[in-house]
């Protein structure tokens, strides 16, 4: 019976991309991978042809028909107007889960943690990578951090299912919810909710700063880590470097239908064309791809040949050590060394036993019905004055009988009423207005409802008085629970 080859989109990338992709495809061919490469144009040349997204429009149809992509690193041109290709691919193809295994290969690759063997699962579509930024005043720019419940539920359930499927024992969540109580707080809350369905998995939560420090110093204490987008990006690079080299790590980007596999390093244009780049990161990604498409036996054959190559001291320049490595080789010579060892297994490093990965099915998101109540508004003013007490007195009088000024903050610090004179202020003032009616006296602070017309009337009054409103943010309660952070003294 003739096995039908899986058509795989292949992007050769920029910088060292074409060199390492050639090496990886050579190894896959010699190992008997049943794939057919379909070239996909993306990267610097596409950017420079006038396509701001960096991917040839015809590639979308190919990826729709054949939703597997093996991608070498690409270069995003400097300057404005160019979108990150990785972010575009991840969002356009709904590649919500970024899976990055990181393992130590000591003593063949130096590391401070020879027992390191963890997997980082990073949310891929939202957080600060939404890329929504604005300049609002002469002094202040903002970036919106978007965390959604469906996004949290998808990545966290995927992390629990992955942990279970891989026979791992512990899942750690990292956030900064002691400061960002709404956004990171939601991620942590969903982790607790979904975690209750997986009692056999050990679960813990860490604040991201100490968590990242432990990954850098004591990574052997972790098994699987799940994080929001930005933290996951940073921590996975820390982990790869601690393991010995960012150049050895691959990653999978998984969505409901599509998947993209890539090295985590960049295009390294400074060494492009010299034939010295290490293809290992892209090779690891290719092995993850083979598992994903049901060719785990081929992935294991390649991985074990690669481990045997490391053990034999055949190393590229980035991991070569005098007195320890046996030979320093270039990109294709390293690939040929792996090919020569196909069928062999490592003698000291742990042998890889890889099977085809069963797809992880994430149930459709079910949005709960909630009662949403408008209870106030934060108006952000571009005001060049220096005395917040003077500002507060003026705009408080403009609020009218139905609204009251609750507080003013500058860069998140309360400056009115009862602010400190030592607080540095810029030209960006958040002014919180709520109903002038008495608030409901309960253990959980609530506010009386207001109408949208009241907000419009308030904005009109401020505008007519010459104030520059650069942003407004409505304040809501959901089923009686506030959906916004409180200021000092509220």
C-alpha positions in Angstrom: 0.0 0.0 0.0 1.4 3.4 -1.0 1.3 5.9 1.8 -0.1 9.3 0.8 2.4 12.0 1.5 1.3 14.9 3.7 1.6 18.2 1.9 3.4 20.6 4.2 3.8 24.4 3.5 7.5 25.2 3.7 8.7 28.8 4.2 12.5 29.1 3.8 12.7 32.4 5.6 15.4 35.0 5.7 18.9 35.3 7.0 20.1 31.8 8.0 16.6 30.5 7.2 17.3 29.0 3.7 20.4 27.3 5.0 18.9 25.6 8.0 15.7 24.7 6.1 17.8 22.9 3.4 19.6 21.0 6.1 16.4 20.0 7.9 14.6 18.9 4.7 17.6 16.8 3.8 17.4 15.0 7.2 13.6 14.5 6.8 14.1 13.0 3.4 16.8 10.6 4.4 14.8 9.6 7.5 11.8 8.6 5.3 9.4 11.3 6.4 6.3 11.0 4.2 5.8 14.6 3.4 5.7 16.8 0.3 7.1 20.3 0.6 5.0 23.1 -0.9 6.9 26.4 -1.0 5.3 29.3 0.7 6.5 32.9 0.0 6.8 35.0 3.1 9.4 37.2 4.7 11.6 40.1 3.8 11.2 40.0 0.0 7.4 39.9 0.3 7.5 42.8 2.8 9.7 44.8 0.4 7.3 44.1 -2.5 4.7 46.2 -0.8 2.8 43.5 1.2 2.8 44.9 4.8 1.8 41.6 6.3 4.9 39.9 4.9 3.1 36.9 3.4 2.2 36.4 -0.3 -1.6 36.5 -0.6 -1.6 33.2 -2.6 -0.1 31.5 0.5 -3.4 31.8 2.4 -5.2 29.5 0.0 -2.4 27.0 0.2 -2.5 27.0 4.0 -6.3 26.7 3.9 -6.0 23.6 1.8 -2.9 22.1 3.6 -2.9 23.5 7.1 0.6 22.5 8.2 3.4 25.0 8.0 7.2 24.5 8.7 8.7 27.9 8.9 12.3 29.1 9.0 12.9 32.4 10.8 12.0 35.6 8.9 13.2 39.2 9.1 10.7 42.0 9.7 12.1 45.2 8.0 12.9 48.1 10.4 10.6 51.1 10.4 6.9 51.7 10.7 4.2 50.1 8.6 5.4 46.5 8.8 3.4 43.9 10.7 5.0 41.1 12.6 4.6 38.0 10.4 4.5 35.6 13.3 1.7 37.6 15.0 -0.2 37.8 11.7 0.1 34.0 11.2 -0.9 33.1 14.7 -3.9 35.3 14.8 -5.1 34.7 11.2 -4.9 30.9 11.6 -6.1 30.9 15.2 -2.9 29.3 16.4 -3.7 29.9 20.1 -1.2 27.6 21.7 2.5 27.9 21.5 4.2 24.8 22.8 7.9 25.0 23.6 9.7 21.9 25.1 13.0 22.8 26.8 15.4 20.0 27.8 19.0 20.0 29.0 21.6 18.0 27.0 24.3 18.0 29.6 27.3 17.5 29.5 27.3 17.8 25.7 25.7 21.3 25.9 26.7 23.3 29.0 23.9 24.2 31.4 23.5 25.1 35.0 20.6 22.6 35.3 21.4 19.2 33.9 18.0 17.8 35.0 16.0 20.5 33.3 13.1 19.0 31.3 10.0 21.3 31.1 7.4 22.5 28.6 6.2 26.0 28.3 2.7 26.6 26.9 2.2 30.2 25.9 -1.0 31.9 24.9 -0.5 33.1 21.4 -3.3 35.5 20.3 -4.0 38.2 22.8 -2.4 40.1 25.8 -0.2 43.0 24.8 0.5 41.3 21.5 -2.9 42.6 20.4 -0.7 45.5 19.3 -3.2 48.2 20.0 -1.2 51.3 20.8 -2.0 55.0 20.8 -0.2 58.3 21.6 -2.7 60.3 23.6 -0.8 63.4 24.8 2.6 64.9 24.1 4.1 62.8 26.9 2.0 59.6 27.1 1.6 56.6 24.9 -0.5 53.6 25.8 -0.7 49.9 24.9 -3.9 47.9 25.6 -3.5 44.6 27.3 -6.5 42.4 26.2 -7.2 39.2 28.1 -10.4 37.3 27.2 -12.2 34.5 29.0 -12.5 32.4 25.8 -8.7 32.9 25.2 -7.9 31.9 28.8 -10.2 28.9 28.7 -8.6 27.6 25.4 -5.0 27.9 26.5 -5.5 26.7 30.0 -7.6 23.6 29.1 -5.0 22.8 26.3 -2.3 23.0 29.0 -4.1 20.6 31.3 -4.9 18.2 28.4 -1.3 18.3 27.2 0.0 17.6 30.7 -2.3 14.6 31.0 -1.6 13.3 27.5 2.2 13.5 27.9 2.1 11.8 31.2 3.5 14.8 33.1 2.5 15.4 36.7 2.5 19.2 37.4 1.2 22.4 35.8 2.3 25.8 37.0 0.5 29.0 36.1 2.4 32.3 36.1 0.8 35.8 36.1 1.1 39.2 37.8 -2.3 39.3 39.3 -1.2 41.0 42.4 -0.9 44.1 40.3 -3.1 43.5 37.2 -6.1 42.1 39.1 -8.5 42.3 36.2 -6.5 41.0 33.3 -4.0 38.6 34.9 -6.6 38.0 37.6 -8.9 36.5 35.0 -6.1 34.2 33.7 -5.5 32.9 37.2 -9.2 32.6 38.0 -9.8 30.5 34.9 -6.7 28.3 35.8 -8.4 27.6 39.2 -11.8 26.9 37.7 -10.5 24.5 35.0 -7.9 22.9 37.3 -10.7 21.6 39.5 -11.5 19.1 36.6 -8.0 17.7 36.7 -7.4 16.6 40.4 -4.7 14.1 39.4 -2.4 16.9 38.2 -0.4 18.9 40.7 -1.2 22.6 40.3 0.4 25.8 41.5 0.6 29.5 40.7 3.5 31.8 40.9 3.9 35.6 40.4 5.8 36.0 37.1 8.8 37.8 38.4 9.8 35.2 41.0 8.6 32.5 38.6 11.0 33.7 35.9 13.8 33.9 38.4 13.2 30.3 39.4 13.2 29.2 35.7 16.5 30.9 35.3 18.0 29.4 38.5 16.1 26.2 39.4 14.2 25.1 36.3 14.2 21.4 37.4 11.4 22.2 39.8 9.0 22.8 36.8 7.2 20.3 34.6 4.7 22.2 32.4 4.2 26.0 32.7 1.2 27.9 31.2 1.4 31.7 30.8 -0.1 34.7 29.0 1.5 35.8 25.8 4.2 38.2 26.7 5.3 36.3 29.8 5.5 33.1 27.8 7.6 34.7 25.2 10.1 35.9 27.8 10.2 32.8 30.0 10.6 30.4 27.0 13.7 32.3 25.8 15.1 32.3 29.4 14.5 28.6 29.6 16.1 27.8 26.3 19.2 29.8 27.2 19.5 28.1 30.6 19.3 24.8 28.8 22.3 25.7 26.8 21.3 27.6 23.7 18.3 29.3 22.1 19.5 27.7 18.9 18.4 24.2 20.1 14.8 24.9 20.8 11.8 24.4 18.5 8.2 25.2 19.0 4.7 24.3 17.8 1.9 26.8 17.2 -1.4 24.8 17.5 -4.9 25.9 16.4 -8.2 24.1 16.0 -7.4 23.2 12.3 -3.9 24.6 11.4 -0.5 24.2 13.0 2.8 26.0 12.4 6.3 24.7 13.5 9.4 26.9 13.8 12.6 27.4 15.7 12.4 30.0 18.4 15.5 31.9 17.4 15.6 34.7 14.8 17.0 35.0 11.3 20.6 35.9 12.5 21.5 38.0 9.3 25.0 38.6 10.7 26.0 34.9 10.0 23.7 34.3 7.0 25.4 32.8 4.0 28.4 31.4 5.9 27.1 27.9 6.3 27.8 27.9 10.1 24.2 28.1 11.5 22.9 25.4 13.8 19.8 23.8 12.3 18.8 22.1 15.5 16.0 24.4 16.6 14.2 24.0 13.3 14.9 20.3 13.3 13.3 20.0 16.7 10.3 21.9 15.4 10.2 19.5 12.4 10.1 16.5 14.8 7.1 18.1 16.6 5.5 18.5 13.2 6.0 14.8 12.4 4.4 13.8 15.6 1.5 16.1 14.9 0.8 14.5 11.5 1.1 11.0 12.7 4.7 10.1 12.0 6.0 9.8 15.5 8.3 6.9 14.6 10.2 9.0 12.1 10.4 11.9 14.6 11.9 9.5 17.2 14.4 8.2 14.6 15.6 11.7 13.8 15.6 12.8 17.4 17.7 9.9 18.6 20.1 10.3 15.7 20.4 14.0 16.6 21.1 13.1 20.3 23.8 10.6 19.2 25.4 13.3 17.1 25.6 15.6 20.1 27.1 12.7 22.2 29.7 12.1 19.5 30.9 15.7 19.8 29.9 16.8 16.3 28.9 20.4 17.1 28.2 23.6 15.3 30.1 26.7 16.3 27.4 28.0 18.8 27.9 25.0 21.1 31.5 23.9 20.2 33.9 23.7 23.2 37.6 23.2 22.9 38.7 20.0 24.7 35.2 18.6 24.8 33.7 18.7 21.3 35.3 16.4 18.8 34.7 18.4 15.6 33.3 21.8 14.7 31.1 21.5 11.6 28.9 23.7 9.5 25.2 23.5 8.8 25.2 20.8 6.1 28.0 18.8 7.7 26.0 18.7 10.9 22.9 17.6 8.9 24.9 14.8 7.3 26.3 13.7 10.7 22.6 13.3 11.8 21.8 11.3 8.7 24.8 9.1 9.2 23.4 8.2 12.7 19.8 7.4 11.6 18.9 4.2 13.4 21.2 4.8 16.3 20.3 5.8 19.8 22.1 7.9 22.4 24.2 6.0 24.9 24.0 8.5 27.8 21.2 11.0 27.0 17.6 9.9 27.5 16.4 8.1 24.4 13.3 9.7 22.8 10.2 7.5 22.5 7.8 9.6 20.4 4.4 8.5 19.2 1.9 10.3 17.1 0.2 13.1 19.1 -3.5 12.6 19.5 -5.3 15.9 18.7 -6.3 17.8 21.8 -10.0 18.8 21.3 -11.0 22.1 23.0 -14.8 22.3 23.5 -16.6 25.4 22.0 -16.7 28.4 24.3 -20.0 28.8 26.1 -20.7 32.5 26.9 -22.6 32.8 30.2 -25.4 35.3 30.4 -24.5 38.2 32.7 -26.2 41.4 33.9 -24.1 44.3 32.8 -24.7 47.7 34.5 -23.1 51.0 33.7 -22.0 52.6 36.9 -19.4 55.3 36.0 -16.8 56.5 33.5 -13.1 57.3 33.6 -12.3 60.3 31.4 -8.7 60.8 30.4 -7.7 64.5 29.9 -4.7 66.0 28.2 -4.1 68.9 30.6 -0.8 70.7 31.0 -1.5 72.2 34.4 0.5 71.1 37.4 -1.9 71.4 40.4 -4.3 68.4 40.5 -6.3 70.1 43.3 -7.1 73.0 41.0 -8.1 70.6 38.2 -10.3 68.7 40.6 -12.1 71.7 41.8 -12.9 72.9 38.3 -14.1 69.7 36.8 -16.0 68.7 39.9 -18.1 71.9 39.5 -18.7 70.9 35.9 -20.1 67.5 36.7 -23.6 68.8 37.4 -26.1 67.5 40.0 -26.2 63.9 38.7 -22.5 63.0 38.6 -19.7 63.4 41.0 -15.9 63.4 40.6 -14.6 60.4 42.7 -10.9 60.8 42.1 -8.1 61.9 39.7 -5.0 59.8 39.1 -1.9 60.4 37.1 0.0 57.4 35.8 -2.2 55.3 38.1 -1.4 57.2 41.3 -4.2 59.0 43.1 -3.5 62.8 43.1 -7.0 64.1 44.0 -8.4 64.4 46.5 -5.7 64.2 49.2 -2.8 63.6 46.8 0.8 64.0 47.8 2.8 67.1 46.6 5.8 64.9 45.9 4.0 62.8 43.2 5.4 63.6 39.8 2.6 64.3 37.3 2.6 64.3 33.5 0.0 65.7 31.1 -2.3 62.6 31.2 -5.1 62.7 33.9 -7.6 60.0 34.6 -10.8 61.5 36.1 -13.3 59.0 37.6 -16.9 60.0 37.7 -19.8 58.1 39.3 -23.4 58.7 40.1 -24.0 61.5 42.6 -26.5 59.3 44.4 -25.4 57.4 47.5 -23.6 54.2 46.8 -25.1 50.9 48.1 -23.7 50.0 51.4 -22.6 46.4 51.1 -19.4 44.4 51.9 -18.6 44.6 48.2 -18.5 48.2 47.0 -21.1 48.9 44.3 -22.2 52.1 42.6 -25.6 53.3 41.6 -26.4 52.9 37.9 -25.9 55.8 35.5 -27.1 56.4 31.9 -25.1 56.8 28.7 -26.8 60.2 28.3 -25.3 61.3 31.6 -21.8 60.5 30.3 -22.5 62.4 27.0 -23.7 65.4 29.0 -20.6 65.3 31.2 -18.3 65.1 28.2 -20.1 68.1 26.6 -19.7 70.2 29.7 -15.9 69.4 29.9 -15.5 70.1 26.1 -17.3 73.4 26.3 -15.1 74.4 29.2 -12.0 73.8 27.0 -10.8 70.4 28.3 -9.3 67.9 25.9 -10.8 64.4 26.4 -8.4 61.9 24.8 -10.0 58.7 26.0 -13.0 57.5 27.9 -13.5 54.1 29.6 -16.9 53.1 30.8 -17.1 51.4 34.2 -19.4 48.4 34.5 -20.5 45.9 37.0 -21.2 42.3 35.9 -23.8 40.5 38.0 -23.1 43.0 40.7 -19.3 42.5 40.6 -17.2 45.5 39.5 -15.3 45.1 36.3 -12.7 47.7 37.0 -9.9 48.3 39.4 -10.5 50.6 42.4 -8.3 53.6 43.1 -6.8 54.4 46.5 -9.4 55.1 49.1 -12.4 53.9 47.0 
